[in-house]
Amino acid sequence: MARLLVSCLVSLALLAACGGEAVVPSEPVEEMSPAEAAEAERTALARCGEVTVAGYCGVRFGMTAAEARQAFPVALESYETPVEGAVPDAGCHELFAVEPVTGVSFLLEGGRVGRVDLMTEAARTADGFGVGTQASAIRTKFGDAMGMATNVLEPEITDLTVADGDAKFVFEIQDGVVRALRAGVAPTIDYVAHCG
């Protein structure tokens, strides 16, 4: 074992001593096609199960950011820069899933997960509703139990809301089809502009 370690160290030292210009690949690294990216996202979320009124993919409403990061199958990043002297995670902020998952984020307020936003076709409710679902299917299922309102920021979008106890599902409808959905608890589920 010691001989192998010494051999590796000597090899690394010899390679480091070799000068010269860095080798630059002649061809750019290829990005994934949209179909490959969608398949990679589906694979990463395959064991997540359904979006429920309790949470999604191991992340339950009420968890801390640290707990959510530990539970979710890919890394979750925050793009907000903390204000100097502020209590970490005290305000409203989002955690975004990193590649290959690009259509999932969690909204936190007061240091706790309050909702999940989904723009991926990989996530579905127990009824099979998700991005790409026809609005008519949701209307048929929930009828008068469903709320309907024009989105205040985007008048071309209709929000279909289904309450389940203290939690809600909000389906954003564009041209008769779900373009995004969110699930969560008040107050975060009711924020149209996320933390804005």
C-alpha positions in Angstrom: 0.0 0.0 0.0 2.8 2.4 0.9 4.6 1.6 -2.4 1.4 2.4 -4.3 1.1 5.7 -2.5 4.7 6.7 -3.1 4.4 5.7 -6.8 1.3 7.9 -7.2 3.0 10.8 -5.5 6.1 10.5 -7.6 4.0 10.3 -10.8 2.1 13.4 -9.8 5.3 15.3 -9.0 6.8 14.3 -12.4 3.6 15.4 -14.2 3.6 18.7 -12.3 7.2 19.4 -13.3 6.4 19.1 -17.0 5.8 22.6 -18.3 4.2 23.7 -21.4 0.9 25.2 -22.4 -2.3 23.8 -21.1 -4.1 21.6 -23.5 -7.3 23.2 -24.7 -10.0 20.9 -26.2 -10.4 21.5 -29.9 -14.1 21.0 -29.7 -16.5 22.7 -27.3 -18.1 20.5 -24.7 -21.6 19.6 -26.0 -24.6 20.6 -24.0 -27.5 18.2 -23.5 -30.3 18.4 -26.0 -33.7 19.4 -24.5 -34.8 15.8 -24.7 -31.6 14.6 -22.9 -32.0 17.3 -20.3 -35.7 16.3 -19.7 -34.7 12.7 -19.3 -31.9 13.5 -16.9 -34.4 15.5 -14.8 -36.9 12.7 -14.8 -34.2 10.2 -13.8 -33.1 12.5 -10.9 -36.7 12.9 -9.7 -37.8 9.3 -10.4 -38.0 8.2 -6.7 -39.6 11.4 -5.5 -43.2 10.3 -5.6 -46.2 12.6 -5.8 -46.5 16.3 -5.0 -48.7 16.3 -1.8 -50.0 18.8 0.6 -47.2 17.8 2.9 -44.3 18.4 0.5 -42.4 16.9 -2.4 -39.4 14.6 -2.8 -38.6 14.2 0.9 -38.9 17.9 1.6 -41.8 18.5 3.9 -43.4 21.9 4.6 -42.0 23.2 7.9 -38.5 21.8 7.3 -35.5 24.1 7.7 -33.3 24.9 4.7 -30.6 22.5 6.1 -33.2 19.7 6.4 -34.5 20.4 2.9 -31.0 20.3 1.4 -30.3 17.0 3.1 -33.6 15.4 2.0 -33.7 16.5 -1.7 -31.9 14.2 -4.2 -29.8 17.0 -5.8 -28.2 20.1 -4.4 -30.4 23.1 -3.5 -28.9 26.6 -4.0 -29.9 30.0 -2.8 -29.1 33.0 -5.0 -29.8 35.6 -2.4 -26.9 37.3 -0.7 -27.5 37.5 3.0 -27.6 41.0 4.5 -24.8 41.7 6.9 -25.9 41.1 10.5 -29.2 39.4 9.5 -30.3 36.2 11.0 -29.7 33.4 8.4 -32.9 32.2 6.8 -35.1 34.5 8.8 -36.6 36.3 5.7 -38.3 35.0 2.6 -36.0 33.3 0.1 -35.9 30.4 -2.4 -33.8 27.3 -2.8 -33.4 26.2 -6.4 -32.6 22.6 -7.5 -29.3 22.4 -9.5 -28.8 20.4 -12.7 -30.0 18.1 -13.9 -33.1 19.3 -12.1 -34.1 22.8 -13.3 -37.8 23.0 -12.7 -38.0 22.7 -8.9 -37.7 25.4 -6.2 -38.7 25.7 -2.6 -39.9 29.0 -1.0 -38.9 29.5 2.7 -40.0 32.1 5.1 -39.0 32.4 8.7 -36.5 29.7 8.2 -39.1 27.1 7.1 -40.1 25.6 3.8 -43.6 26.8 3.0 -44.1 25.8 -0.6 -42.7 24.0 -3.7 -42.8 25.5 -7.2 -42.7 23.1 -10.1 -42.1 23.8 -13.8 -41.1 20.3 -14.7 -43.3 17.6 -16.3 -41.6 15.0 -14.0 -43.7 16.1 -10.9 -47.3 15.0 -10.5 -50.0 15.1 -7.9 -51.8 12.0 -6.7 -54.4 12.6 -9.4 -51.7 12.8 -12.1 -52.0 16.6 -12.6 -48.8 18.5 -13.4 -47.2 20.6 -16.1 -48.8 19.8 -19.4 -52.2 18.7 -17.9 -55.3 20.1 -19.6 -57.1 22.6 -17.3 -60.4 20.9 -18.2 -59.2 17.7 -16.4 -58.6 19.7 -13.2 -62.0 21.4 -13.6 -63.7 18.1 -14.1 -62.1 16.6 -11.0 -62.6 19.4 -8.6 -65.6 21.3 -10.0 -67.0 23.9 -7.5 -64.5 22.9 -4.9 -61.8 24.7 -7.0 -61.1 28.4 -6.9 -60.3 30.3 -10.1 -58.7 33.7 -10.5 -56.8 35.8 -13.0 -53.1 36.0 -12.1 -52.5 39.5 -10.8 -49.0 39.8 -12.5 -49.8 38.0 -15.7 -53.5 38.6 -16.8 -53.1 35.9 -19.5 -52.7 33.3 -16.8 -55.5 31.8 -14.8 -54.8 30.3 -11.4 -56.8 27.3 -10.4 -56.6 26.7 -6.7 -57.5 23.5 -4.8 -57.5 23.7 -1.0 -56.8 20.6 1.2 -57.0 21.5 4.8 -54.4 24.2 5.6 -52.5 23.5 2.3 -53.3 24.3 -1.3 -52.4 23.4 -4.9 -52.2 26.3 -7.3 -52.1 25.4 -11.0 -51.1 28.2 -13.4 -53.0 27.8 -16.6 -51.9 29.2 -20.0 -53.7 28.5 -23.2 -55.8 25.8 -21.5 -52.7 23.8 -20.1 -50.9 23.8 -16.8 -47.6 25.7 -17.3 -46.5 25.5 -13.6 -47.9 24.5 -10.3 -47.1 25.1 -6.6 -48.1 23.4 -3.4 -47.7 24.6 0.1 -49.1 26.3 3.2 -50.0 29.9 4.0 -48.6 32.5 3.8 -46.1 31.4 1.2 -48.5 29.5 -1.0 -50.4 32.8 -1.6 -47.4 34.8 -2.8 -47.8 35.4 -6.5 -44.4 37.0 -6.9 -42.6 34.5 -4.8 -40.8 36.7 -2.2 -41.4 39.9 -4.1 
